[in-house]
Amino acid sequence: MTPRTRSPLTRLPVSDRRGSTIVEFAIIAPVLCLILLGSFEVAHTLYMRGALQGVLQKIARDSSLESGTEAERMEALDAQVTQSALGLANHAEVDITRRFYRTFSEAAAAHAEDWDDTNGNGRCDNGEPYEDANHNNVWDADGGSEGQGGAKDAVVMTVKVSYPSMFPLRKLLGKAAADTSVTAATVLRNQPYGDQGSFAQPVSRNCPA
């Protein structure tokens, strides 16, 4: 009778664990790398947000002391913010928006202009009547007006910076590369270079259909 041949695996001693560490590391290493890259990505994003917030607040404080027309001040402020943002991320896209209010309390509250929400969807639409308090012919969900404003107005300045991710986490997960975006905002008050403007009585208008 021909003796049965045994598999090479059956000839190995049960207690032989040589090479097991390499196998275990090969299994754990990809997961560990993903966790590390994810941590680096989150940490860098938090750093960018904090740095951008600090830059924005400093520039906004400095600009509130400068003189000039609204257009000149907006242009100078935009240039400083953009330059500083590009210093943080070379290939960043910078988007700057402003909303101004008559007081800091109005800026903090950011209440929508009064309207009759007949359909209860929380939006001004379908021709619903509203009170145009700032006379800009648009219902404002935050009650503010677009732009830098005038004397003594409180301005909410928001900067959004989008830049290519520094860590290839999405590619490793098989997803398309996407930009990382961070946002910073600050409130400043225009210097009192003149008498503060005021709005006339609210005008009743209708929301877009």
C-alpha positions as CSV (number, residue, x, y, z in Angstrom):
1,M,0.0,0.0,0.0
2,T,1.3,3.4,-1.0
3,P,1.8,5.6,2.1
4,R,-0.3,8.8,2.1
5,T,1.6,11.9,1.5
6,R,1.1,14.7,4.1
7,S,0.7,18.3,3.3
8,P,3.7,20.6,4.2
9,L,1.4,22.5,6.5
10,T,0.7,19.4,8.6
11,R,4.4,18.8,9.0
12,L,4.9,22.2,10.8
13,P,5.0,22.1,14.5
14,V,1.8,23.5,16.1
15,S,3.9,25.8,18.3
16,D,6.0,27.3,15.5
17,R,4.9,31.0,15.2
18,R,7.8,32.2,13.1
19,G,6.7,34.9,10.6
20,S,3.4,35.5,12.4
21,T,4.4,39.0,13.4
22,I,5.0,40.0,9.7
23,V,1.6,38.6,8.7
24,E,-0.1,40.5,11.5
25,F,1.7,43.7,10.7
26,A,0.7,43.3,7.0
27,I,-2.9,43.1,8.1
28,I,-2.8,46.0,10.6
29,A,-0.5,48.4,8.7
30,P,-3.0,49.7,6.1
31,V,-5.6,50.4,8.7
32,L,-3.0,52.1,10.9
33,C,-1.9,54.3,7.9
34,L,-5.4,55.4,7.2
35,I,-6.0,56.3,10.8
36,L,-2.7,58.3,10.9
37,L,-3.5,60.1,7.6
38,G,-7.0,60.9,8.9
39,S,-5.6,62.3,12.1
40,F,-3.1,64.5,10.2
41,E,-5.9,65.7,7.9
42,V,-8.1,66.7,10.8
43,A,-5.2,68.3,12.7
44,H,-4.1,70.3,9.6
45,T,-7.7,71.5,9.0
46,L,-8.0,72.7,12.6
47,Y,-4.7,74.5,12.3
48,M,-5.8,76.2,9.1
49,R,-9.1,77.3,10.6
50,G,-7.5,78.7,13.7
51,A,-4.7,80.5,11.7
52,L,-7.3,81.9,9.3
53,Q,-9.5,83.2,12.1
54,G,-6.5,84.9,13.7
55,V,-5.4,86.5,10.5
56,L,-8.9,87.7,9.7
57,Q,-9.5,89.3,13.1
58,K,-6.2,91.1,13.1
59,I,-6.7,92.5,9.6
60,A,-10.3,93.5,10.3
61,R,-9.2,95.4,13.4
62,D,-6.5,97.2,11.5
63,S,-8.8,98.1,8.6
64,S,-11.4,99.6,11.0
65,L,-8.9,102.3,11.8
66,E,-8.2,103.2,8.2
67,S,-9.9,106.0,6.3
68,G,-11.1,106.1,2.7
69,T,-14.2,105.3,0.8
70,E,-16.2,102.1,1.2
71,A,-14.8,100.7,-2.1
72,E,-11.2,101.6,-1.2
73,R,-11.5,100.0,2.3
74,M,-13.1,96.8,0.9
75,E,-10.4,96.5,-1.8
76,A,-7.6,96.9,0.7
77,L,-9.1,94.5,3.2
78,D,-9.7,91.9,0.5
79,A,-6.1,92.2,-0.7
80,Q,-4.7,91.7,2.8
81,V,-7.0,88.7,3.6
82,T,-6.2,87.0,0.2
83,Q,-2.5,87.5,0.6
84,S,-2.5,86.1,4.1
85,A,-4.7,83.1,3.0
86,L,-2.3,82.3,0.2
87,G,0.5,82.4,2.7
88,L,-1.3,79.6,4.5
89,A,-2.1,77.6,1.4
90,N,-0.4,78.4,-1.9
91,H,-3.1,77.2,-4.3
92,A,-6.1,78.3,-2.3
93,E,-9.2,79.9,-3.6
94,V,-10.5,82.7,-1.4
95,D,-14.1,83.8,-1.2
96,I,-15.0,86.9,0.9
97,T,-18.5,87.9,1.7
98,R,-19.9,90.8,3.9
99,R,-23.2,91.5,5.6
100,F,-23.7,94.8,7.5
101,Y,-26.1,95.7,10.2
102,R,-26.8,98.9,12.2
103,T,-25.8,97.5,15.5
104,F,-23.8,94.6,17.0
105,S,-26.9,93.2,18.6
106,E,-28.6,92.9,15.2
107,A,-25.5,91.3,13.7
108,A,-25.4,88.7,16.6
109,A,-29.2,88.0,16.4
110,A,-29.3,87.8,12.5
111,H,-33.1,87.6,12.5
112,A,-34.9,87.2,9.3
113,E,-37.0,90.1,8.0
114,D,-40.6,89.8,9.1
115,W,-42.8,87.8,6.6
116,D,-46.0,85.9,6.6
117,D,-45.1,82.3,6.3
118,T,-48.4,81.1,4.9
119,N,-47.1,77.7,3.8
120,G,-45.1,77.1,7.0
121,N,-41.9,76.0,5.1
122,G,-39.6,78.5,6.8
123,R,-38.8,80.3,3.6
124,C,-40.1,83.4,1.9
125,D,-41.6,82.2,-1.3
126,N,-44.8,81.7,-3.3
127,G,-45.6,85.5,-3.2
128,E,-45.8,85.6,0.6
129,P,-45.7,89.2,2.0
130,Y,-42.7,90.5,3.9
131,E,-41.4,93.7,5.3
132,D,-38.3,95.0,3.5
133,A,-36.7,96.7,6.4
134,N,-33.4,97.6,4.7
135,H,-35.0,98.6,1.3
136,N,-32.8,96.3,-0.8
137,N,-35.8,94.7,-2.6
138,V,-34.9,91.3,-1.3
139,W,-36.1,89.2,1.7
140,D,-33.0,88.6,3.9
141,A,-33.0,85.5,6.0
142,D,-30.3,87.0,8.3
143,G,-31.8,90.6,8.3
144,G,-28.5,92.0,7.0
145,S,-27.5,93.9,3.8
146,E,-24.7,93.0,1.5
147,G,-21.5,95.1,1.5
148,Q,-19.2,97.0,3.8
149,G,-21.9,99.4,5.0
150,G,-21.2,102.9,6.2
151,A,-20.3,104.9,9.3
152,K,-20.6,103.0,12.6
153,D,-22.2,100.0,10.9
154,A,-21.4,96.5,12.2
155,V,-20.0,94.3,9.5
156,V,-19.9,90.5,9.5
157,M,-17.1,89.4,7.3
158,T,-16.8,85.8,6.3
159,V,-13.9,84.3,4.5
160,K,-14.0,80.8,2.9
161,V,-10.7,79.3,1.8
162,S,-10.6,76.1,-0.4
163,Y,-7.3,74.4,-1.1
164,P,-6.1,70.9,-2.3
165,S,-5.9,68.4,0.5
166,M,-2.3,67.9,1.7
167,F,-2.9,64.2,2.5
168,P,-4.1,61.6,-0.1
169,L,-6.7,60.0,2.2
170,R,-9.5,60.1,-0.3
171,K,-7.4,58.6,-3.0
172,L,-6.4,55.7,-0.7
173,L,-10.1,55.1,-0.1
174,G,-10.7,55.0,-3.8
175,K,-12.6,58.3,-3.9
176,A,-12.0,61.3,-6.2
177,A,-9.8,64.0,-4.8
178,A,-11.7,67.0,-3.2
179,D,-10.6,70.3,-1.9
180,T,-10.6,71.1,1.8
181,S,-12.6,74.2,2.9
182,V,-12.2,76.2,6.0
183,T,-14.3,79.2,7.0
184,A,-13.7,82.1,9.4
185,A,-15.8,85.0,10.3
186,T,-15.5,88.2,12.4
187,V,-17.5,91.2,13.2
188,L,-16.1,94.7,13.0
189,R,-17.5,98.2,13.2
190,N,-16.8,100.8,10.7
191,Q,-15.1,103.9,12.1
192,P,-17.3,106.9,12.7
193,Y,-16.1,109.0,9.8
194,G,-19.6,110.4,9.5
195,D,-23.1,110.2,10.7
196,Q,-24.5,106.7,10.6
197,G,-27.2,106.1,8.0
198,S,-30.7,104.9,8.8
199,F,-33.4,103.0,6.9
200,A,-36.7,104.5,6.2
201,Q,-39.9,102.8,7.3
202,P,-40.2,99.2,6.2
203,V,-41.9,98.6,2.8
204,S,-44.3,95.8,2.3
205,R,-43.3,93.6,-0.7
206,N,-44.0,90.0,-1.9
207,C,-41.6,87.1,-2.0
208,P,-40.7,85.5,-5.3
209,A,-43.0,82.9,-6.6
